Amino acid sequence: MRKFIFLAALVCLPLQSYSTANDMPDILSLKDRAEVVDRWLEIRLDELVPELMRREGIDMWVLIAREYNEDPVVKTMIPARWMAARRRTILIFSDRGPEQGVERLAVARYDIGRFFKRAWVKEDQPDQWKALADVVIERDPKKIALNYSDHFGHADGITLTNYREFVNAVGKKYADRIVSGERLAVGWLETRTEEELVVYPQIVRIAHQIIAEGLSDAAVQPGVTTTEDLQWWFREKIRSLKLTTWFHTGVSVQRAGSPDPDSDYSRREGPSVIMPGDLIHIDIGISYLRLNTDTQQNAYVLRAGETDAPEGLKNALAAGNRLQDILTGEFKTGRTGNEILKSSLEKAKAEGIRPSIYSHPLGMHGHAAGMTVGLWDQQYGVEGQGDYPLFPDTCYAIELNATVFVPEWNKDVRMALEESACFDGEKVWYLDGRQKELYLIGKNPGVNRQ
């Protein structure tokens, strides 16, 4: 087993356990992270790109980006020590067949680390576009994939300027061979390698541990702490661990005596002081080793004399867990997101659940490329992303909510949940379990994730 992955596996704790302070995995130094990222990148380029190009019948894939205006795919193909493309960076994958493999070239001023060999010497050929055309003509590809897409922003990375320059450089003969690289780009971004899947659970474990601390007496003083205070506590905590977040943490509360939860996610309340009896909802995502998490969990603030949350809130969480089971049970290779959405909603409603499902791919981006299962405001299906099929070795944020009447509050409560999970081709498994008990603030017990 590879060195870095083996070391990571040694510290990987059981995925279904009680959360304790000792569960936090070791967070690598920046130098060690770079070594892991580059090793993973080498494996992905060596093994995944040829598989995808042959799956899609593409014999040349050309990616063109300019410094600080990177194609989203290019951004994931540059070495860890590169923070951006340099000048105009052109990457070429040319499939020479199973025996010779996929050739990787950079029509750029520099080698791209050890991953792409420079195929342009400016002193010999001042015109970068002419150098690119020479590479294309010499290899005579039948299909040239460029990253443009109507439905996936991640696969729409070529700018109009670069597209025009490419067409002008290669001429009509090769311009007529241009096809969309959408499925290559999405396949590259959505597919997780074995090496990544060894470590991904630990990344989610880190996110869970941050949440466990934030949804406790360590961060919440009822009657004083506001939802905004807690948002910034999470931001500071993440930064203190030398990590970043890909969106501003969301914190909201539901409570007895207040209006029913507003189903319109475009409208958010201002800061609220967290009080005993509140149900706190947290939405957080961290970025580490070029992978992202996306998690929504819930906590109850105990009132004086209480030792547990009201039964109605616990039932609401159980309904959310059941909705998760229904959704993940519908994951089958080749099914589209819209098909999974429709069948999941039908089954949930047949069981008396009031569901809303809006699950999305997860990986190199938080809202990542791949099969989308609904949007909060599109429960009838999603054009494009929802028509994309499910592939094995892909990860998802299982994001949804169940609206449940809570007798103790005499009102509806929306139990919103989100957990990071992987589909391995046969089943869905949670990368670090899922919340099945509410955090209790004022008691601070362990929380079971199963």
ABEGO torsion letter per residue (X at the ends): XBAAAAAAAAABBBABBBBBAAABBBBBBAAAAAAAAAAAAAAAAAAAAAAAAAAAGBABBBBBBBBGBBBAAAAAABBAABABBBEBBBBBBBBAEAAAEBBBBBBBABBBEAABBBABBAAABABAAAAAAAAAAAAGBABBBBBBBAABAAAAABBAAAAAAAAAAAEAAAAAABBBAAAAAAAAAABBBAAAAAAAAAAAAAAAAAAAAABBAAABBBGABBAAAAAAAAAAAAAAAGBBBABBBBBBBBBBGBBBBBABAABBBBBBBBBBGBBBBBBBBBBBGGBBBBBBBBBBBBBBGBABBBAAAAAAAAAAAAAAAAAAAABBBGBBAAAAAAAAAAAAAAAGBBBBBBBBBBEABABBBEBBBEBAABAAEBBGAAABBBBBGBBBBBBBBBBBBBAAAGBBBBBBBBBBBBBAGABBBBAAEBBABBBBBGAGBBBBBX
